C-alpha cells in the first residue's frame, strides 16, 4: 500500500510578509540590547556576545527559514545600523549575506522541532557558518593586503590564530549560551502553540528531508555565489571603494541615548505586526464558523 504524499508546509504571501516583519523587528530589538552586554577580558582573550542567535533561529525553525532569516538580517541593518547612523555601506553586504545564509541553512536542518538533537545541531550550525565565513573573509583580506593585521597583546601575530580564537570564543559564548540553550528551551514549548495564535499552521506537514536532499548542488552553488559576492563587497570596502555609507554627524550629540529611538521604532513595528496578525485571525473565525 502506497501512502499518500505529505503536503509541503506553505504560507500565503501575507503570512510570509508577517514572518519577515516579525523577524525584522524582534531581531532588530535584540541586536541593540546585545550591544549593552559587557565584554569580559581574560588576559589577551576577549569574551563577548556576538548576537542573540536564538531569536532568528527560533523563528526560522517555527515558521519559514528563508523569510525569517532575511527579515532578521534586514532588522539588524535598519534598526541596528541605519537608525543609529552606523551603516558602513557596501561592506555591510558581507555580514548580511553570511548571517542570512547561516540562519536559513540551520532552519532547514530542523524537520522536527521537538527533536532536541536537530535543534542542537542547528544551533551550532547557525553560529558556526556565520563565524566561519566571516573568519575566512578576514583572513583573506589580510593575506591579500587590503587590511592590516590587528595584533592582540599576548597572542602571536598570526591572523589564522587570532581568527581561530575568535571563532572558538563565538562558539563557546554565543553558540552555547545564546543559541543552543535558549533554542532547546523555547522551540519545543512554542511549537504548535504560537503558530495558531498568529493564524498559521505548525510545520507538521513539512516533508522530512535527509541531509543529502537538503544540501543540493543548487543550494551549494547559490551559497558559494552569495559568499563570493559578499566577500568581494567587503574587499572593495576595505580598498576604499565604498558607497551608501550612512554615518550622520548630528547623531553624535545624542550619544548612546539615541539607541532607544531605534528600540522604540522596532517595538512599534512589532506591535503593529502582532495587532495585524491577531486582527486577521479574529476576522477569519466568523467565516470558518459559518461553514
Helices and strands as residue ranges (DSSP letters): H 13-34, E 40-42, E 45-47, H 53-62, H 65-77, I 78-82, G 89-91, H 92-109, H 116-144, H 159-170, I 171-180, H 181-190, H 194-197, G 203-205, H 211-214, H 217-238, G 249-253, G 255-258, H 259-290
